[in-house]
């Protein structure tokens, strides 16, 4: 294991820096940068949210989502992430989904943007789960501001994309706080199932009815790949016991009791351990948990990176990244004791600095 003295532990910007590898691919500033493994050729993909051509939200607005690629990832952190390609590949990076911003794209509601939540490649098909944002809600909002959530897929490894017909309604379509708003793909376990965690949409970080609930469900990979969502199995607490049930019998039971509101969520299997990461919207920190299986008991929270390392007391001495959010686990991380996370920064003012993503390597869950 590399020593701590060799780590880029204080974060390295992956965009919004003059001459960086993202700008060479046509992306100046953006957020999220969700890593996934491109299993067909062993490379890596990074799915971005809202992006601009220039630094610090200047220049042309590029849309969301965008995808950059990397030939080889250095899990030691000695070499930072360097983007070596972009999708669809002909010309500079651009939005990969075919939809219009601030318009009704056929769902009966205006869409501000479609924000990716996670990506995975299974059996040669690439998937991105996303939330369509109807409005970015203000602080302490009683509604989540979502239009709907969807699952897009690509059969040419990210060049062209289609949506499954089924969509999960959000607040603008009458279902506020839909627990299927944001997904993360934990991957296919050795038992053969694809495990997925989901929660209410809280991409604005202001939805105060979120309560930190996270649920778990699973699919046979073949059912998922063909979009047979009725084949879903739910992890539910029934009659004093946890168990797996058909989706039409019991809904998933939240894994944790009500607590802090949570933003972005990420779960990945690293070796024999599952690691969960999320942004805590209340105390403004990235936290992790671990478990031996998706349906096993999860550990207590570990604070990883914080907005302010002077307050509260639990943040003292922790790595600090002001105005942080996100916190996506790189599936190529060396080990749960040596994580790589991609963490966003945004100060809320157009034209201000930064609007970027930082790489953190060497964190221990």
N, C-alpha and C positions, 0 to 999 in steps of 0.2 A: 504494500500500500504506500503511495507517495506520502512524504512527510508534509505536515501543515505549512512549513516554511516555503513550500513550492507552490502553494495554492493561489489562484486568483480569487481569494475568498471574499474580497471586498467588492466583487462584481466587475465585470468587464462589459462595456457597451457593445451590443451587437448591431446597432444602427444609430443614426443621428450623430455620427462622427464623420468628419470629412475624409473621403477616400476609403471608407470601410467596405467590407465585402458585400454588404447589403446594397449600398449605393452603386456599386459596380454592376449589380443585378437590376438596378432601376428603382430600388426602394430606399427612400431617404429617411423617413421616420414612420414608426408604427408600433403596435403593441401585440401582446400575447406570445407569438412565436412558439406555438405548441409543437413539440417534437414528436415524430412517429417514425417507426422503422419501415422502410420500403423493402419488404421482404423479398420481392421478386429479384432484386439485384444487390441487396445488402447495403444500400445507401440509406440516407436519412432525409426526411421531409420536415419542414417547419411551416406551420399554418399560422398566418398573421391575421389580425383584425383590421380595423380601419388604418389605412396607410396613405402617405403622401409621397410625392416624388422628391421633395426637398427636405432639408433638415428642419427639425422642430416644427412640423406641420406647415411648411411653406411649399410653394409650388403646387402642381396639379394634385387633386385628390384622386387616389387610385382605387378606392373602394375597399370591399371586404367580402370574402377572404382572399388573401394572396398566398402563394406557396413558393418558398425557396427550398433548394436542396443542397445536400452536402455529401461528398463522396465518402469521407471517412471521419469519424468522430473520435477524438482523443479523450477517453474517459478519465485520464489522470488529471486533466485540467492544465497541463503544462502548455499545451497549444489551445488557444481559444477556438470556439466555433467559427469556421470560415465557410461562407456560402459559395458553392461552386456552380450552381445552376438555378434556374427559375422555371416555373411552369406558366403557360404551356410550352415555353421553350423557344418560340420564334419571336424575338424582340424582347424588350425589357419586361420586368414583372408587371402583371396587371391582374385585376380581379378575375377569378376563375369561374365564379357562378354567373349565370346569365339572368340578371334581374336588374330592375331600375330602383335607385334610391329615391326616397320621398315620393313614392307613387304607389298606387294599388296595382300589384302584379297578378291580379286575378283571384285574390282571397277575400275581397270586400273590405280591406283595411289598408291604410297607408303603412308602408315599411320604410323606416329610416335607414336601417342597415341590417345585414345578416351577419351575426357574430359567431365565429366558430367556437366550439367548446372542447372538442377532442377529435382525433383522427386515428384510423387504424387500417391496415391492409390485411385482408383475409381471403385466401383462395384466389389471389390475383385481382380481387376487387378492392378498391380504396374507398373508405367511408369517411365523411365529415359530418358530425352532428352539430347543428347550429341553432341559434335562437334568432328569430326575426324580431327586431326591436320596433315597436310602434312609437314609443317616446322614451326619452331619458328622463326618469322621474326625479323630482327634487328631494332634498333631505327629508327623512322620516316619512316617506310616502306610504300611504295605505294600500297602494296598488303596485304591481311589479313592472308595468309598462311594456310587457311583451305583446306581440301580435300572435305568434305561434312558434313552435319548434319543429324542425324537420331533420331528415336524414338524407344527405346527398351521396351519390356514389359515382365512381368512375371506373370504367373497364379498360382504360388506356393509361392507367397509373397517374392520373391527375391532369390530363390534357383537357378532356371534356367531361362534363358533369350532368347528371340527371337527378331528380328528386323521386323518392318513392311517393306514391299517391297519398299514403297516410301521413297526416300531420297532427301534432298535438297542440290543441288550441291554447292560446294564452289569454291574458287579461282583456285585450281589445276584442277578442272573439268570445268573451263571456266566461272564461275560466281563469280567474286570477289565482296566482300561486299554484299553478299546475306542477305537481311534483316531478313531472317528466320534462321540465323546462331546460335543464342543463345536464348533459351526460358526460361521463368519462369511461373509457374502455380500459378495464383492468387487464384484458387479454384472455387468451385461451389457457385455462388451467390444465395440468396433467390429467385431470379427470375428463377432459374433452369438452367441457362447456366454456362458452364465452361469457364472462362476467362483466356486468355493467352497473355502475353506481350513478344515481341521478338525484337531483334536488330542484327546488324552485329557482326560477330565474332571478338572479340578483346581480346582473351585470353592471347596474348603476351604483351598487353598493349602498343604496339608500332605502331598500325595501324592508321595512321594519316588521313585516309579518313572516319573514323567512324562518326565524327561530333555529336555524342550524340543522334542520332535519335532512338526513341523507338516507336514501333507500337503495336496496340491492335487488337485482333480478338477473336472470341468465337465459341463454338460448343454446340449443344445438347450433353449431356454426352454420350448418347447411340451411337451417330454417332462417337464420338471420340474414345470410347472404342473399336469399331469394325474397326477403321482405315479408316473411310469414310471422308477423308480430303477434298473432293469436297464439303462437307456440310459446310465448313467454312464460317462464316460471318465476314465482315471487318468493323471496325470503321473508317469512312472516311469523309473528309470535301469536300462536293460537292455543288456547287452553293451557296456558302456562308453559308452553314449549315452543322453541323455534323449529321451523321446518320449511321444506320447499313444497309449494303448492301451485297448481295451474292458475294462470292469471284470471280466469273467470270464476275462481273460487274465493280467493282472498287477495286483497291488495298488499303490496309490500309494507312492512312495519318499519318505521324510522329506526335506524341503528343506534342513535344517541338521543338522549332526552333534550328538551328545549334548552337552548343556551344562546350563545352569540349568533348574530346573523353572519352568514358566510357568503363569500363571493365565488371566485373561480375555484374549481375542484379538479384534482388529478389523482388517479390511482394507477399504479403499475406494479407488476410482479418482477422483482429483482432477485434472481436466484430462487431460493425457496421461501422468500419473504415478500409479502405485499406491503407496499408503502402508500400511504394516503397523504396528500398535501392539499391545503386550502388556505384561502385568504380570509382572515377574521376581520370582518368589517367594523367590529366594535372596538377592539384594541389595536387595530391596524398592524397586523403581523401575519407572517406566513408560518403555519404550523404543520406538523406531521404526526402521523400515527403509524403503527405497524401491526401486522397480524400474520399468522402462519397460513391462513386461507381467507378468501373473501368473506366466508360465512363463519369465521372464528371470532373470538373475542378480540377487540381492538385495544391497543395500548392507550394509556393517557397521552394527552397532547405534549409535543415537544416544540418549543418556540425556536424558530430558525433565524429569521431575519425580520427586523422591526422598522417601523417608520421613525420612532424616537427611542433612542437607547437610554434616555434619562428618566422616563416615566411610561408606565407604572413600574414599581420595583422589579417585577418579573422580567422586564426588558433590559435591565441594567447589565452592561457588558456584552449584550448580543450584537451581532453584526447589524449595521444600520443602513437603510436605503430609504430616504425620505420619499413620501408620496408613492409608496409601493402598492402593487396588487398582482394578481395572477399567481405565479408559483407553480409552474408545470414541471413534473418529473420527467427527466430525460430517460426513455426506456433503455438507453445504452449506458446508464450510470454503472460505475464499477461495482457498487454494493450498497445495501441500505446504510452502511456505516461510512459511505463515501459517495454521496448523492451529487448529481448535477441538477439544478433547478434553473428555469428561465423565469425571471421576475421582471414585471413591467414597472415603469415610472411615468407619471403624468401629473402635472401641477394644475391642470384645469384651465389654463389660459392659452388661447390660440396664439401661436407665434412665440410661446415661451419655451424654455428649456428645462428639463428634457421631456421628450415624448419618445421613449426608447424601451428597450429590453436589455436586461443585464444577465450575464451568465454567472452563476454561483456554483462552484465545484468544491467538493470536500466536506459538505455538510453531512452530519450524522443524524439519522432518524432514530 
